């Protein structure tokens, strides 16, 4: 290619980069504003519920309201899997999903359903990104990239982790392949959202963690804890999927299913005598990591509450409950095998998360942004082990796992595939 040709290509690439920076910054700023409003809304209704315990008696009615909201906006059946599927195939997303998931998630947290925020974050961010792509008349491929930028931005606004948000969205769509073309759009959007959230007074999520001295014994025990966390993550993911399928099969009517689920959560709350397992439970996570305190059965109760809440039709996410489960499990089990409770809680949080989302590199970066870099080697070890030992299950059934976790060979299966032909087959030794 001639010098002129190279120069024209360079100019065109520079124009494309500039366009993406401008559009991504706009996406990130809007996600930062809406993400901050969403964060404040969740905090307000959570404080109200905690200071007015009677609110949990609205759980059955809240389930009905969540169903009604989705029906009004005509977005029944849409979820985070829908957003991931759109990035993979370009299948349409209804823009009405944004107000629906915003309102329905607020309803869940107000009433005391056990759910997180990031499911709503991915969905709202994805819709904002797609809307921006359509507004700027992007082609179908660039609309998918804009969708990813929105997902990363909203996650960054809520958690204050712009680098982890960027890499996570690049990796979660297809495990084994990073969508490098989306890096600048996602990172620019994440930074803009992060800065906007900070400007609006939303503090980033951060935990104070004391990292023990690295000794051979501590490394081995951390590895053991990561292995246990990978098994716990499998239990959680399987419970979520199987219970949801059973609930839809046994109670086909979504109104009845939501009301019954709300009544069950209400009954369980009264049974355990505490609202620790309602809502997201960020306070419990902070206590486990920074104070090394957790009820021995807290992680089990959180699994039960979250599985029933999401299976019944309440809206929210799985990641913050996953943080809760991992932190409380690590805090409980860690001291039994010689790991300080607070540090074990941090390892538990990141290991269960990594197992459930199948994104080890993003999980390592998230650990550094949440806990600091002092324990980097421990976090890398535990994320690596929890990733390979968690099999092919996870939160998102539309997620594709492109490569075998133990061999450098392409398998291209969907997470949670259960048909024999869809699962990777081990090659016997000697063949």
CORJO-V927350 format. One record per helix or strand of 2 or more residues. SS is the DSSP state (A for helix, B for strand). FROM is the first residue (numbers start at 0). TO is the last residue. If there is no record, write none. Layout:
ss={SS,SS}
from={FROM,FROM}
to={TO,TO}
This chain:
ss={A,A,A,A,A,A,A,B,A,A,A,A,A,A,A,A,A,B,B,A}
from={2,52,79,96,117,139,161,173,179,215,253,281,297,318,340,359,375,399,409,419}
to={50,71,88,110,134,158,171,174,198,249,271,290,311,336,356,370,388,402,413,421}
